[in-house]
Amino acid sequence: MTQGTQRVLVVDDEADLRELLVITLGRMKLEAEAVGTVTDAYRVLGESAFDLCLTDMNLPDGDGIDLVRHVSRRYPDMPIAMITAHGSMETATAAMKEGAFDFIAKPVTLDRLRQLIDDGLDIRRQGPAEQSADQLIGDHPTMKALREQIGKLARSQAPIYIAGESGSGKERVARLIHALGPRREKPFVAVNCGAIPTELMESEFFGHRKGAFTGAYEDRKGLFREADGGTLFLDEVADLPLHMQVKLLRAIQEKSVRPVGESREFPVNIRLLCATHRNLAREVAEGRFRQDLYYRLNVIETRVPALRERAGDIPQLAKHILARLCQQWGLSAPSITDNAWRALQQYLFPGNVRELENILERALTLSDGQQIDTSHLQLPETSQSANDGNATGTDLPTRPGNMPLEEFLQEVERAELLRALDATHWNRTAAAKKLGMTFRSLRYRLQKLSLDQGGDEEEPDTE
């Protein structure tokens, strides 16, 4: 081995496939070591350093997911990919949730194999990113957990579904995942699926040839090919009509697209991220979103909290936003009165961080530039939060007309749980007592609403 040669560990019990992988790696000027069992893989990993690992799922003495967990825990800087049986999407999904950066299905094609190897080695070669998840402002536990999760998600190539309300910052999260990952030097292409006319969707996504239809005066690459090598972010993906969902599913499965009016397909290599403010699982249950596409997009899910769930972060966010606005407008930062601070923290912010930005921009315009008071905020009088100690039954939050009742009730429940947890410094036993429920009931509700921080607090003994 020459100095600097990169090393790849191959774990597969099929001798023919091991030989194919070793030959392919050799032609790529990489040194390969191949073993056939999980036990042998543990042994060689302890003896030597590797730049990449490729493992089969079904092995004589265990399964590949056990090895993925081992590598993620013991060798977090070494990318690992899974080789799965054809069509075994459940296995691939499980592997990526445990830390695999990607997967390849049998029978293995050489082009796809080379791309997988290149992607894995790019992850290893990339140095520290200039940006960091610290750009997400807030000290609430949910924000700390989100920043930590973004750091892990950035290394993966798995499709990610970003859930959250409108204006909560889903695109910012998507851009951070891209900026911290190995594709950061490649394009980040964002598209709002709800803003594209239905009749133009296929052309927008996959491109078209000149003359393919009336108005096609020149060739167009389409969003998939524009994002080739980088990241494609599909915002409001639930707005896609069913016929387009079928075409999107095929493009994801085949990793290729066919422009309108074109007779051949073009391979694409993208990282796919998607988001919507709707409950995508409910859209599937009600027949408005294809289940097979849902499972393709929702390999890993992350959630951006609503601003009302982390009201304690409002002062920090407001100061950051005002500083940015003042820098853009060439102004000195104004002070904010105590009454204005109280009004901001009691407001429910149905529009989330985006609405906070709009409110502060308006207040900065209406004020004299030296001090912002409550009158400059122009908050709706009926928007008082239940946090207000003087609130009565008539001050409870009102369900937005376009929000299903079940989703609204979940948001109210989430807000109450977070309020109790904040009051008890995230001591779940104390929070359960404060809410008048059992520890087990609280834990169930936290898991149901994706609020479980994975703490080590044990269930208290009950006599």
Secondary structure, 3 states (H helix, E strand, C coil): CCCCCCEEEEECCCHHHHHHHHHHHHHCCCEEEEECCHHHHHHHHHHCCCCEEEEECEECCEEHHHHHHHHHHHCCCCCEEEEECCCCHHHHHHHHHHCCCEEEECCCCHHHHHHHHHHHHHHHHCCCCCCCHHHCCCCCHHHHHHHHHHHHHHHCCCCEEEECCCCCCHHHHHHHHHHCCCCCCCCEEEEEHHHCCHHHHHHHHHCECCCCCCCCCCCECCHHHHCCCCEEEEECHHHCCHHHHHHHHHHHHHCEECCECCCCCEECCCEEEEEECCCHHHHHHCCCCCHHHHHHHCCEEEECCCHHHHHHHHHHHHHHHHHHHHHHHCCCCCEECHHHHHHHHHECCCCHHHHHHHHHHHHHHHCCCCEECHHHHCCCHHHECCCCCCCCHHHCCCCCCCCCHHHHHHHHHHHHHHHHHHHCCCCHHHHHHHHCCCHHHHHHHHHHCCCCCCCCCCCCCCC
